[in-house]
């Protein structure tokens, strides 16, 4: 069964195009002792979506301030190209050289909350379709929020601009 991890729009725009489909994954559920090594992305996130192709939101307001990516010191002993996910901090680290990683803020699908281990990326998708589980639709309806049965990819979609799927 494939497990899905959906990532915030801007936080993952670059890595989705850079990481090969068979990039290694290491999930961990402990706080990483990471220190900022330098650069941060101050560019607007709409500018990096879909290769500069314009995308219109159906809503009048959208979230324009996701967590900026940052180049950080990363001391884990993993090969360059490895993607490490810290579930508890909702952060993804893409190891770009020995001791250095790009850190991204991410969103994690329900199946990824408690999972740990090593996995391989089996698919990547731009503007993924979101199908909320029935239990979520029922739970949200009790709160007065009506969720669609299916939502096509776009700026209004809570999955964001990119998703990676992990094989089992």
Backbone bond lengths (Angstrom), bond angles and torsions (degrees), N, CA, C in turn:
res aa  C-N    CA-C-N  psi(-1)  N-CA   C-N-CA  omega(-1)  CA-C   N-CA-C  phi
1 X - - - 1.459 - - 1.517 109.14 -
2 X 1.296 115.99 134.30 1.461 119.25 179.66 1.511 110.49 -80.33
3 X 1.307 115.26 142.56 1.462 120.94 176.42 1.518 106.34 -109.12
4 X 1.298 116.22 140.50 1.453 119.12 -176.76 1.510 111.14 -112.95
5 X 1.297 113.50 139.45 1.455 119.67 172.52 1.518 105.41 -125.00
6 X 1.280 115.90 119.29 1.458 120.09 179.89 1.513 108.26 -100.81
7 X 1.273 116.22 137.41 1.458 121.16 -174.74 1.515 111.64 -114.73
8 X 1.282 115.45 149.20 1.460 122.25 179.33 1.516 109.43 -60.34
9 X 1.307 116.80 148.30 1.460 123.23 -171.29 1.512 114.46 -50.76
10 X 1.278 119.19 -65.46 1.454 120.56 -174.99 1.497 112.92 -77.62
11 X 1.282 116.43 -32.29 1.452 120.05 -175.83 1.510 111.67 -59.16
12 X 1.318 116.90 -26.94 1.439 117.95 -174.79 1.521 114.58 -119.61
13 X 1.310 118.51 5.38 1.461 121.53 -175.18 1.518 112.49 -56.94
14 X 1.303 118.74 -44.28 1.455 121.82 -176.45 1.517 112.17 -73.87
15 X 1.307 117.75 -46.02 1.460 120.71 -174.13 1.517 112.69 -65.62
16 X 1.319 117.70 -30.62 1.457 120.55 -179.68 1.516 110.95 -61.49
17 X 1.300 116.72 -35.48 1.451 120.11 -178.97 1.519 111.23 -85.03
18 X 1.321 117.97 -24.23 1.456 122.12 -175.08 1.521 113.13 -87.68
19 X 1.319 118.78 -34.88 1.460 121.21 -174.46 1.522 110.81 -81.16
20 X 1.344 117.44 132.22 1.459 119.42 176.60 1.520 110.45 -67.94
21 X 1.329 116.40 158.54 1.463 120.30 -177.46 1.520 112.36 -60.65
22 X 1.330 118.20 -25.13 1.459 119.92 -179.37 1.522 112.47 -101.96
23 X 1.332 117.52 25.34 1.465 120.62 179.28 1.521 110.02 -61.58
24 X 1.322 116.64 141.71 1.456 120.81 -179.49 1.518 111.44 -74.47
25 X 1.314 117.28 150.10 1.461 123.04 177.55 1.505 108.72 -125.43
26 X 1.288 116.27 141.25 1.451 121.48 172.76 1.509 106.73 -132.37
27 X 1.322 116.49 116.87 1.454 120.14 177.96 1.507 108.17 -95.11
28 X 1.312 116.88 141.88 1.449 120.16 174.00 1.513 107.99 -143.53
29 X 1.284 115.84 157.01 1.452 120.01 -177.75 1.519 110.24 -127.33
30 X 1.310 115.22 47.47 1.457 119.69 176.63 1.517 108.15 -134.66
31 X 1.302 116.55 155.20 1.458 120.85 -179.69 1.526 108.98 -69.45
32 X 1.310 116.82 128.10 1.460 120.55 178.30 1.522 109.26 -86.80
33 X 1.311 116.25 139.62 1.460 120.68 176.76 1.523 106.67 -89.53
34 X 1.308 115.78 83.03 1.452 121.64 -174.59 1.514 109.44 -112.48
35 X 1.324 116.28 135.46 1.453 120.73 178.08 1.521 108.82 -116.77
36 X 1.300 116.36 144.81 1.458 121.00 179.80 1.517 108.98 -66.46
37 X 1.329 115.78 128.64 1.451 119.98 -179.41 1.519 111.72 -98.34
38 X 1.315 118.29 -18.00 1.451 116.89 -179.18 1.499 115.35 171.83
39 X 1.313 116.32 -100.60 1.449 123.41 -166.08 1.518 114.49 -66.98
40 X 1.311 115.34 153.07 1.462 120.20 170.63 1.517 107.81 -137.78
41 X 1.319 116.00 154.84 1.455 121.05 -178.18 1.517 109.21 -89.10
42 X 1.308 117.26 111.32 1.456 121.36 179.63 1.529 111.75 -101.94
43 X 1.331 117.15 0.29 1.463 120.13 -178.93 1.519 110.37 -70.56
44 X 1.309 116.26 151.41 1.457 120.30 176.19 1.517 110.18 -66.07
45 X 1.333 116.80 141.57 1.457 118.93 -173.84 1.511 113.40 -73.70
46 X 1.320 118.97 -24.97 1.462 119.19 178.41 1.518 111.56 -65.81
47 X 1.334 116.86 -26.72 1.457 120.72 -178.48 1.523 112.47 -70.02
48 X 1.323 117.88 -21.62 1.453 119.19 -176.58 1.527 113.33 -100.86
49 X 1.307 117.60 -0.43 1.455 119.73 -178.86 1.523 111.71 -81.25
50 X 1.305 115.89 136.70 1.466 123.38 171.90 1.512 114.23 48.36
51 X 1.319 115.94 48.93 1.465 121.20 174.30 1.521 112.78 51.93
52 X 1.330 116.37 45.08 1.461 123.01 177.15 1.527 113.84 69.63
53 X 1.345 118.75 6.70 1.463 120.59 176.76 1.520 108.24 -70.90
54 X 1.326 118.68 135.09 1.464 119.59 -179.07 1.523 111.48 -67.25
55 X 1.316 115.55 139.60 1.455 122.30 178.15 1.512 107.08 -130.90
56 X 1.331 116.48 129.72 1.462 119.86 -179.07 1.519 110.33 -104.15
57 X 1.307 115.01 140.02 1.461 120.89 176.59 1.519 108.90 -90.32
58 X 1.326 116.32 148.26 1.456 120.48 176.09 1.520 110.28 -78.99
59 X 1.321 116.09 -28.58 1.457 120.79 178.80 1.524 109.40 -85.41
60 X 1.326 116.47 157.96 1.461 119.85 178.71 1.520 111.77 -78.41
61 X 1.319 117.76 -25.35 1.457 120.59 177.80 1.517 109.23 -125.71
62 X 1.317 115.62 141.12 1.455 121.65 177.28 1.518 108.19 -134.47
63 X 1.311 116.16 161.50 1.456 120.48 178.84 1.525 108.95 -70.59
64 X 1.305 116.88 117.71 1.463 120.27 -179.05 1.519 111.99 -111.53
65 X 1.312 117.98 13.07 1.458 118.64 -177.97 1.526 112.92 -135.86
66 X 1.337 117.44 62.50 1.458 118.05 175.08 1.526 109.86 -70.07
67 X 1.300 116.47 170.31 1.459 121.16 179.29 1.525 108.62 -65.28
68 X 1.314 116.54 126.52 1.463 120.96 -178.54 1.524 110.87 -69.37
69 X 1.322 116.44 143.63 1.462 119.59 174.47 1.522 108.59 -72.34
70 X 1.314 116.15 154.17 1.467 120.58 -179.53 1.516 110.17 -144.09
71 X 1.319 115.85 143.06 1.447 122.21 172.09 1.523 106.52 -80.89
72 X 1.344 117.52 125.27 1.464 120.85 -174.07 1.527 111.38 -133.35
73 X 1.314 115.02 159.38 1.458 121.94 171.87 1.521 106.57 -72.29
74 X 1.335 117.23 136.10 1.461 120.84 -177.48 1.519 108.61 -142.67
75 X 1.327 116.44 109.68 1.461 121.14 -171.71 1.522 115.54 -95.54
76 X 1.314 118.97 6.04 1.466 120.29 179.52 1.525 109.91 -66.86
77 X 1.305 116.42 145.73 1.466 121.69 -179.89 1.526 109.94 -88.67
78 X 1.316 116.01 77.36 1.461 121.62 178.40 1.521 108.22 -131.15
79 X 1.331 117.44 152.62 1.462 120.05 -179.15 1.531 112.73 -66.70
80 X 1.325 115.49 153.85 1.465 121.47 174.18 1.527 107.74 -58.72
81 X 1.329 116.78 138.26 1.460 122.18 -178.20 1.520 113.00 98.09
82 X 1.333 116.48 -12.90 1.461 120.44 179.00 1.520 109.99 -71.74
83 X 1.307 115.94 145.13 1.456 122.67 176.15 1.520 106.97 -111.56
84 X 1.324 116.67 123.02 1.462 121.95 -179.41 1.520 107.87 -113.40
85 X 1.327 116.67 131.38 1.457 120.95 -179.69 1.517 109.63 -114.79
86 X 1.317 116.05 128.65 1.460 122.50 175.21 1.526 106.56 -103.68
87 X 1.336 115.96 99.04 1.471 121.14 -176.60 1.515 112.53 -57.22
88 X 1.333 117.06 -45.02 1.464 120.08 -173.73 1.521 112.65 -66.01
89 X 1.323 117.54 -30.49 1.468 121.12 179.35 1.519 113.14 -97.53
90 X 1.331 117.40 -5.79 1.464 121.72 -176.80 1.535 110.13 55.31
91 X 1.324 115.16 50.71 1.466 121.20 -179.94 1.525 109.73 -130.45
92 X 1.318 115.32 144.24 1.447 123.15 175.32 1.517 107.37 -116.06
93 X 1.328 116.52 136.52 1.462 122.39 177.95 1.522 108.01 -119.07
94 X 1.325 117.18 119.91 1.456 122.23 175.66 1.520 106.28 -102.60
95 X 1.340 116.64 111.26 1.462 121.54 -175.95 1.525 108.16 -73.76
96 X 1.345 116.39 115.55 1.463 120.39 -175.58 1.523 113.13 -105.14
97 X 1.323 117.79 -18.04 1.460 122.69 172.29 1.524 107.49 -163.57
98 X 1.322 116.78 171.39 1.467 119.47 -177.65 1.525 109.89 -59.46
99 X 1.329 115.77 119.79 1.457 121.37 177.50 1.517 115.78 81.28
100 X 1.345 117.82 4.36 1.471 121.18 -178.02 1.530 109.62 -133.32
101 X 1.332 115.39 136.81 1.466 120.61 177.46 1.520 109.38 -141.68
102 X 1.318 115.14 155.97 1.456 121.12 171.30 1.524 105.70 -94.89
103 X 1.335 116.58 127.26 1.466 121.86 -177.69 1.526 109.24 -103.35
104 X 1.337 115.86 133.34 1.457 122.63 -179.51 1.522 109.59 -126.14
105 X 1.323 117.14 145.84 1.459 121.56 168.25 1.513 107.40 -80.83
106 X 1.326 117.96 140.14 1.462 121.06 -176.32 1.525 111.47 -138.04
107 X 1.314 115.18 168.06 1.461 122.92 168.92 1.521 105.86 -114.88
108 X 1.320 116.61 145.15 1.459 120.94 -176.68 1.518 108.90 -121.67
109 X 1.328 116.69 131.48 1.458 121.13 176.88 1.519 111.14 -65.99
110 X 1.315 116.70 160.04 1.467 122.65 -174.87 1.529 112.42 -52.58
111 X 1.329 117.37 -41.68 1.460 120.44 -178.58 1.525 112.33 -64.32
112 X 1.319 117.53 -22.41 1.456 120.92 -178.12 1.513 114.75 -88.13
113 X 1.342 118.23 -10.22 1.468 121.06 -175.64 1.522 112.84 -57.48
114 X 1.315 118.01 -49.47 1.451 120.25 -174.19 1.513 114.58 -104.70
115 X 1.321 117.44 0.26 1.452 120.58 -175.58 1.514 110.95 -81.39
116 X 1.332 116.46 139.05 1.460 121.60 172.23 1.514 107.68 -134.51
117 X 1.306 117.06 160.08 1.456 120.94 178.13 1.505 111.18 135.34
118 X 1.309 115.47 -165.24 1.458 122.33 179.64 1.516 107.95 -114.70
119 X 1.316 116.77 137.17 1.453 120.88 -176.56 1.519 109.22 -145.41
120 X 1.313 116.36 168.16 1.459 123.24 179.82 1.523 109.09 -117.07
121 X 1.327 116.53 139.31 1.460 121.58 175.11 1.522 107.19 -71.75
122 X 1.336 116.82 121.20 1.461 120.33 -179.21 1.524 112.73 -102.24
123 X 1.326 117.03 -18.96 1.466 120.32 178.49 1.520 109.55 -159.80
124 X 1.327 114.66 152.13 1.464 121.69 174.53 1.522 106.90 -131.01
125 X 1.321 115.95 146.42 1.460 118.97 -177.96 1.518 110.79 -141.61
126 X 1.331 115.62 136.25 1.458 121.12 172.20 1.520 107.69 -90.46
127 X 1.310 116.51 141.54 1.459 123.93 178.27 1.529 111.89 48.30
128 X 1.339 117.11 60.58 1.462 120.19 -177.58 1.526 112.75 -66.61
129 X 1.323 115.28 148.84 1.458 121.69 174.28 1.525 108.30 -78.27
130 X 1.319 116.25 138.50 1.465 121.14 178.92 1.517 109.35 -106.18
131 X 1.317 116.26 126.91 1.457 122.41 174.33 1.525 106.92 -120.81
132 X 1.342 117.34 98.54 1.465 118.63 -178.72 1.524 110.80 -65.43
133 X 1.337 117.04 138.00 1.466 119.51 178.37 1.530 110.71 -61.50
134 X 1.321 115.56 151.90 1.464 120.56 -178.96 1.526 111.60 -56.39
135 X 1.344 117.34 -40.64 1.471 119.90 -179.97 1.528 111.15 -61.27
136 X 1.314 117.57 -35.23 1.465 120.93 177.33 1.523 110.34 -69.62
137 X 1.328 116.95 -41.30 1.465 120.28 179.97 1.525 110.78 -62.43
138 X 1.337 116.54 -41.39 1.471 121.21 178.60 1.527 109.98 -66.15
139 X 1.331 116.36 -47.07 1.470 120.82 -178.96 1.522 111.22 -59.83
140 X 1.320 117.08 -45.13 1.463 120.94 -179.16 1.526 111.73 -70.21
141 X 1.335 117.49 -33.48 1.472 120.61 177.64 1.526 110.52 -62.49
142 X 1.338 116.77 -35.97 1.470 120.67 177.43 1.525 111.44 -64.79
143 X 1.328 116.59 -24.86 1.469 121.75 178.31 1.529 111.33 -90.56
144 X 1.330 116.57 -1.56 1.455 120.16 -179.66 1.516 114.31 92.24
145 X 1.329 118.49 7.57 1.466 122.72 178.73 1.524 109.11 -104.66
146 X 1.302 116.76 120.28 1.459 120.90 179.13 1.527 108.25 -96.13
147 X 1.330 116.04 116.33 1.459 121.13 178.97 1.520 109.69 -95.08
148 X 1.334 117.47 146.17 1.461 119.75 177.69 1.529 110.35 -72.13
149 X 1.325 116.45 157.84 1.463 120.44 175.40 1.524 109.80 -68.79
150 X 1.340 115.77 -29.22 1.462 121.15 -178.49 1.521 108.07 -154.95
151 X 1.329 117.27 140.34 1.461 120.91 177.70 1.529 108.85 -131.12
152 X 1.323 115.29 120.73 1.461 120.32 178.76 1.527 109.88 -65.18
153 X 1.319 116.38 157.54 1.459 121.47 179.27 1.515 111.50 -61.48
154 X 1.311 116.33 150.79 1.458 122.37 179.99 1.513 110.43 157.53
155 X 1.305 116.55 -178.96 1.457 120.80 -176.40 1.520 113.43 -65.77
156 X 1.318 117.92 -23.85 1.460 120.78 179.97 1.532 112.40 -85.81
157 X 1.313 117.62 -9.87 1.456 123.13 -177.30 1.528 110.11 -77.61
158 X 1.341 118.52 127.76 1.461 120.43 -177.51 1.526 114.44 -66.94
159 X 1.328 119.05 -15.18 1.461 119.98 177.79 1.518 112.11 -73.01
160 X 1.311 117.40 -21.83 1.455 119.58 -179.05 1.515 111.96 89.59
161 X 1.317 115.16 -163.56 1.454 121.74 -172.45 1.524 114.00 -85.49
162 X 1.315 117.71 -21.99 1.455 120.51 -174.20 1.529 110.61 -138.72
163 X 1.332 115.30 149.27 1.465 120.54 173.91 1.519 108.12 -141.50
164 X 1.315 115.98 148.25 1.458 122.20 173.08 1.520 107.06 -121.32
165 X 1.306 115.65 141.52 1.457 121.49 -179.47 1.525 107.99 -113.69
166 X 1.320 115.63 133.76 1.455 121.32 -179.31 1.516 109.18 -103.81
167 X 1.345 116.68 131.93 1.452 120.91 178.18 1.513 110.81 -73.86
168 X 1.327 116.40 165.77 1.462 119.22 179.50 1.515 110.07 -110.48
